[in-house]
Amino acid sequence: MQNALPEPAVLNWGSVIHKNVRTRDAEPLGYIASEDKEFILILSPGSREYKVPKPHVEAFDGSQVFLDLEFGEMSRYKID
């Protein structure tokens, strides 16, 4: 029996642009401003920006994107 690869959380990355983002602990983070082959760029209130690798996107319900990261972990992805 072969192990099936998990279904990706997002099939069409263009559909997440301008969608709100929440962390695993349900904290609102901002919205997705852009995406490229490997990352999503999240803009937060107060002009904070985060560059997060796409594999951290855990789910997308059509209106919100959910990360597998907690709010306290986001500082490592902050762009100065």
N, C-alpha and C positions, 0 to 999 in steps of 0.2 A: 504494500500500500504506500503510495506516494503522499508526501505532505503537500497540501495545496497552499499556494501563497495567499496571504490575506488580501482581501479586496482593498484597494486604496481608499482613503477617506474622501478624496476629491478626484473625480474623473475629468472634469473640465475646470482647470484652474482659472480661466477667465471668469467663471461664474462667481468666484469669491471676491473679486475686486469690489471695494467699497462696502464689504460686509463686516459687521461687528465681530470682534474676537473676544473670547473669554478664556481664562486660564482654567486648569483642572479644578481649582478650588472656587470656581464660578465668579472670579473677579473680572469686571469689564476692563479690557486692555486698550481698546481703540478700534481702528478699522484697518483693513488691508488696502494699502495704497497701490501696491504693484507686486508683481511676481516675476521670477525668472526661472531658469532651469532647476535651480537648487534651493532658492530662498523665497520667502514672502517678506515684504516690507510692511511693518505695522506702524501707523501713526497714532499717537496717543495725545490726549489733552495735555496742554503744557508743552507742546512741541517736542515730546520725546519720540524717538524712533527706535524700532527694534528690527533686526534682521535675523529671522528665525528659519532654520532649515526646514524644508517641507515635511520631512518625516515626523516632525513634532505635531503636525496637524492630525488630531485624533478623530474628529468628526465634523460634519457639515450638515446642518439640518435645513438648508435652503435659505436661512436668514442669518444664521450665526455660525462662526467657525470656532471650534473648541480645540485647545491645545492640550497636550499631555504633560504640560509644565505647570507648576504652581507659580503664583504671583511672585513669591520670594526668589524664584529661580531666574526671573526675567532679566535681572541686572547683567548677566553674562552675555545677553544678546543685544544690549543697548548700544546704539551708535552714538558716540560722543561728538 
